[in-house]
Amino acid sequence: MMSRTLQKLVALVVVLFCTLMGASSVSAQPSLGAAPAQERAQEPSVPLDTPRVMSDVVVPSVPAEMETRNLGWLRISYPPASRERIEPVIAGAELVKEHLSARFGQPVLSNVEVRIARSWEEMATMAPAVAPPPKYASGVAYSPLHLVLVTLVAPRTFEAVNLEETVRHELSHIALSDAVGDAHLPRWFQEGVAIHESGELGMTRATDLSQASLWGTLIPLSDLDRFPADGYGVSVAYAESGDFVRYLMRDEDAPRFLHLVQRVRDGQRFDGAVADAYGSDMRKLEYQWKQDVSRRYSFWPGLLTGSFLWVLVVFALSWGYIKRRRRQKQIMARWAKEEAYEDALIAARRAVLESEAGVAATATHVVVTLPVVQHEGRTHTLH
């Protein structure tokens, strides 16, 4: 049996291929308010960025040092130092409201308060005491209270939070609740809508979805009203939720989705509303969605075989070996050129030194000739 690491490697290859071929359209960001897989295994097994609270709970006041902007339907409070990061959220708020109203076919978000905190700890002080935000959450929506809390810094990674995406995610929760009149909805549907509407079904989720599809480990939707406790299962659950809602919201099914929302608003149970709106029960829709996922990610049946995977691994290792040998040859060639250059310099220097030494030796052996005379058959030197 192949290891999970190898499976993820292959699934990533599939997603990259599908992305390049235009088979799927995903964004770069992970699910907001969701913990990393290893950490979610330690958290409660249902998404908690929409705590279930009563509408009459006490909400703490906004800290006095915060600035507040009132747009009529939206009141947003934030630290003055973060004004530059908040401006895009404020500028796009009206469009978000209009889009969600059209999406659900109902007037939504008539009165919402958004509070932006510096950290998770500050966010917790602005939340109802009976329902504090999860320790892993970057954002949380209290739908009955029409209250959204968001932190500027992610609590686990301490990275800057994408405020526009996070606020859209949490506003989507409240808008959906408004649209159905606070009626009960499956947890996977609530999360799927928020993921889809915030545009955050990123590469990581697509990888999880493609891997689960390839190896037949997709979780039945009927099991997703309570998310799995293990980290990998949570990742797959989020990926499935977002993608199934995408399937329900396809352009050709947009009228059906509006009918679904209206039927739930009128008091019909969710499963019955789905069956009436789509002319098909949940089991058949789920089957059709799985076929759609399979078409998008299982583009090459040979990819499922172990022999192909081993060929892929051998090819990767061979290519790495070839590149390493080429690099070594290039280094050796460079070293040879450098040594030849140094040898040439040494030879030239030796020739110069020998030439200078020859001139000096000639100068020390000068022959001095004295004048001579001959007298009576004898030679005499004058000195």
VOKE-563604 format. One line per 8 residues: number of its first residue (from 1); their letters; for each residue x, y, z of C-alpha. Coordinates in pm, whole numbers. Example, Ala and Ser with C-alpha at 12.3 -4.5 7.8 and 13.67 -1.06 7.14 Angstrom:
<sites>
1	AS	1230:-450:780 | 1367:-106:714
</sites>
This chain:
<sites>
1	MMSRTLQK	0:0:0 | 133:346:-89 | 217:588:187 | -3:892:247 | 292:1120:162 | 326:959:-180 | -49:984:-230 | -41:1355:-153
9	LVALVVVL	248:1400:-397 | 50:1241:-675 | -265:1432:-583 | -69:1757:-602 | 54:1662:-949 | -309:1600:-1050 | -423:1938:-918 | -140:2122:-1090
17	FCTLMGAS	-224:1950:-1418 | -594:2027:-1382 | -516:2389:-1298 | -295:2428:-1604 | -558:2261:-1825 | -834:2482:-1685 | -1017:2187:-1533 | -1069:2361:-1204
25	SVSAQPSL	-1074:2714:-1075 | -948:2769:-725 | -804:3050:-528 | -476:3057:-308 | -620:3102:33 | -708:2839:300 | -1054:2825:492 | -1083:3115:734
33	GAAPAQER	-1139:3028:1095 | -1012:2676:1033 | -710:2539:1216 | -422:2355:1049 | -488:1983:1017 | -266:1877:1308 | -416:2139:1536 | -779:2074:1436
41	AQEPSVPL	-737:1719:1561 | -717:1869:1909 | -1022:2094:1862 | -1395:2011:1881 | -1498:1816:1574 | -1743:2070:1430 | -1653:2407:1275 | -1700:2672:1540
49	DTPRVMSD	-1671:3003:1358 | -2052:3025:1391 | -2118:2964:1762 | -2474:2877:1854 | -2583:3154:2088 | -2913:3304:2197 | -3008:3647:2070 | -3043:3791:2421
57	VVVPSVPA	-2685:3736:2542 | -2478:4031:2660 | -2223:4163:2409 | -1928:4359:2557 | -1879:4719:2452 | -1624:4819:2190 | -1297:4944:2351 | -1292:5324:2375
65	EMETRNLG	-964:5358:2182 | -1111:5203:1867 | -1240:5399:1570 | -1590:5324:1438 | -1729:5380:1090 | -2105:5365:1036 | -2229:5279:686 | -2593:5254:791
73	WLRISYPP	-2636:4878:761 | -2274:4813:866 | -2092:4942:1172 | -1723:4853:1173 | -1480:4920:1460 | -1103:4884:1437 | -772:5003:1591 | -673:5343:1445
81	ASRERIEP	-332:5209:1341 | -498:4954:1112 | -702:5209:916 | -511:5145:593 | -587:4772:607 | -953:4835:688 | -1022:5074:399 | -1051:4800:130
89	VIAGAELV	-1300:4614:351 | -1514:4925:388 | -1483:5012:18 | -1606:4669:-91 | -1871:4614:177 | -2165:4740:-28 | -2078:4514:-321 | -2052:4215:-86
97	KEHLSARF	-2398:4287:50 | -2548:4325:-298 | -2385:4004:-418 | -2508:3800:-121 | -2859:3939:-151 | -2868:3836:-519 | -2713:3498:-443 | -2976:3406:-184
105	GQPVLSNV	-3267:3591:-342 | -3349:3764:-14 | -3266:4096:154 | -2982:4019:391 | -2738:4198:622 | -2974:4477:720 | -2780:4549:1039 | -2433:4404:1103
113	EVRIARSW	-2153:4494:1341 | -1795:4402:1255 | -1519:4435:1514 | -1153:4411:1412 | -913:4317:1692 | -533:4335:1712 | -503:3978:1834 | -707:3674:1929
121	EEMATMAP	-690:3776:2294 | -841:4117:2217 | -1101:3954:1993 | -1206:3730:2283 | -1267:4035:2507 | -1521:4167:2252 | -1711:3836:2226 | -2006:3721:2438
129	AVAPPPKY	-1872:3559:2753 | -2092:3254:2700 | -1950:3188:2353 | -1582:3285:2318 | -1419:3237:1977 | -1227:2913:1915 | -858:2947:1995 | -764:2866:1636
137	ASGVAYSP	-1010:3108:1470 | -911:3420:1277 | -1276:3518:1242 | -1608:3427:1401 | -1971:3504:1316 | -2253:3525:1572 | -2547:3505:1332 | -2833:3562:1583
145	LHLVLVTL	-2649:3873:1706 | -2545:3995:1359 | -2194:4026:1501 | -1863:3948:1333 | -1527:3941:1507 | -1197:3926:1318 | -837:3942:1432 | -562:4116:1237
153	VAPRTFEA	-313:3839:1320 | -381:3465:1294 | -367:3313:1644 | -155:3008:1556 | 78:3135:1283 | 91:3506:1379 | 65:3591:1011 | -141:3882:882
161	VNLEETVR	-499:3779:812 | -658:3849:474 | -923:4086:610 | -1135:4116:296 | -1162:3740:258 | -1218:3678:627 | -1494:3939:655 | -1663:3799:340
169	HELSHIAL	-1656:3452:491 | -1818:3559:815 | -2070:3791:646 | -2169:3495:428 | -2261:3300:741 | -2484:3580:864 | -2635:3642:519 | -2726:3275:479
177	SDAVGDAH	-2887:3273:823 | -3084:3587:728 | -3190:3433:399 | -3340:3119:556 | -3487:3298:856 | -3246:3133:1101 | -3375:2788:1001 | -3159:2482:1069
185	LPRWFQEG	-2907:2397:797 | -2651:2115:782 | -2311:2219:909 | -2144:2123:580 | -2386:2347:388 | -2318:2647:613 | -1943:2608:584 | -1957:2527:214
193	VAIHESGE	-2148:2845:136 | -1906:3060:336 | -1604:2895:172 | -1748:2934:-176 | -1868:3293:-135 | -1538:3413:11 | -1347:3257:-280 | -1118:3061:-53
201	LGMTRATD	-1132:2709:-195 | -757:2713:-249 | -493:2475:-380 | -461:2296:-46 | -831:2210:-38 | -828:2105:-403 | -535:1876:-328 | -724:1718:-37
209	LSQASLWG	-1033:1676:-255 | -846:1524:-548 | -662:1281:-322 | -984:1169:-151 | -1149:1124:-490 | -860:929:-638 | -842:686:-346 | -1212:661:-275
217	TLIPLSDL	-1202:824:69 | -1461:1098:18 | -1677:1134:329 | -2054:1085:284 | -2232:1419:319 | -2470:1259:567 | -2172:1226:804 | -2070:1591:777
225	DRFPADGY	-2320:1753:1010 | -2052:1663:1262 | -1705:1700:1116 | -1442:1425:1166 | -1210:1447:1465 | -886:1363:1280 | -689:1635:1104 | -695:1476:759
233	GVSVAYAE	-1069:1410:782 | -1136:1773:876 | -941:1894:572 | -1137:1664:342 | -1466:1769:507 | -1399:2137:440 | -1289:2063:82 | -1602:1855:15
241	SGDFVRYL	-1833:2113:168 | -1701:2396:-46 | -1698:2195:-364 | -2046:2044:-322 | -2192:2391:-267 | -2006:2503:-581 | -2180:2218:-762 | -2521:2329:-632
249	MRDEDAPR	-2451:2689:-732 | -2343:2626:-1090 | -2480:2882:-1334 | -2732:2640:-1481 | -2857:2553:-1130 | -2873:2909:-992 | -3257:2919:-1005 | -3274:2586:-826
257	FLHLVQRV	-3049:2717:-552 | -3277:3016:-503 | -3574:2780:-476 | -3384:2577:-216 | -3324:2884:-1 | -3686:2997:-32 | -3824:2654:60 | -3607:2634:372
265	RDGQRFDG	-3714:2988:461 | -4077:2879:427 | -4022:2608:686 | -3942:2301:476 | -3673:2065:606 | -3344:2090:420 | -3342:1746:255 | -3699:1789:132
273	AVADAYGS	-3624:2139:4 | -3324:2005:-190 | -3534:1727:-345 | -3809:1967:-452 | -3575:2239:-579 | -3341:2010:-774 | -3585:1735:-866 | -3349:1484:-710
281	DMRKLEYQ	-3279:1361:-360 | -2952:1419:-178 | -2817:1071:-249 | -2852:1114:-624 | -2709:1466:-618 | -2416:1345:-413 | -2353:1064:-663 | -2363:1310:-954
289	WKQDVSRR	-2126:1545:-770 | -1879:1262:-710 | -1888:1183:-1081 | -1814:1549:-1150 | -1521:1545:-907 | -1392:1226:-1066 | -1402:1381:-1413 | -1212:1686:-1296
297	YSFWPGLL	-940:1506:-1104 | -916:1149:-1240 | -805:1258:-1585 | -561:971:-1632 | -661:622:-1510 | -299:508:-1532 | -222:750:-1252 | -398:511:-1016
305	TGSFLWVL	-156:225:-1079 | 136:159:-850 | 366:93:-1146 | 311:444:-1278 | 389:590:-939 | 714:398:-920 | 804:512:-1272 | 734:868:-1161
313	VVFALSWG	956:828:-855 | 1239:665:-1057 | 1215:939:-1319 | 1237:1209:-1050 | 1541:1042:-890 | 1709:989:-1228 | 1650:1347:-1332 | 1796:1466:-1003
321	YIKRRRRQ	2103:1244:-1055 | 2153:1375:-1409 | 2127:1734:-1296 | 2374:1668:-1014 | 2624:1508:-1256 | 2591:1798:-1498 | 2651:2042:-1217 | 2959:1848:-1104
329	KQIMARWA	3097:1846:-1460 | 3044:2218:-1489 | 3227:2273:-1160 | 3518:2050:-1268 | 3543:2230:-1602 | 3548:2566:-1428 | 3817:2446:-1189 | 4028:2318:-1483
337	KEEAYEDA	4003:2657:-1655 | 4100:2836:-1335 | 4400:2604:-1281 | 4515:2650:-1644 | 4489:3026:-1603 | 4691:3016:-1280 | 4956:2794:-1446 | 4982:3041:-1731
345	LIAARRAV	5031:3328:-1486 | 5302:3137:-1299 | 5482:3052:-1625 | 5467:3414:-1741 | 5600:3536:-1406 | 5884:3279:-1418 | 5980:3393:-1770 | 5994:3757:-1657
353	LESEAGVA	6212:3670:-1356 | 6449:3462:-1568 | 6479:3743:-1821 | 6562:3996:-1549 | 6819:3757:-1397 | 6993:3714:-1737 | 7031:4089:-1785 | 7181:4126:-1438
361	ATATHVVV	7437:3846:-1500 | 7554:4005:-1825 | 7605:4336:-1648 | 7845:4180:-1389 | 8084:4025:-1651 | 8203:4341:-1840 | 8563:4306:-1978 | 8779:4623:-1940
369	TLPVVQHE	9053:4654:-2203 | 9368:4868:-2111 | 9588:5036:-2374 | 9915:4856:-2464 | 10237:4958:-2651 | 10528:4760:-2801 | 10891:4860:-2740 | 11197:4670:-2864
377	GRTHTLH	10992:4359:-2934 | 10806:4359:-2602 | 10443:4448:-2521 | 10386:4689:-2233 | 10048:4771:-2069 | 9990:5129:-1973 | 9845:5183:-1633
</sites>
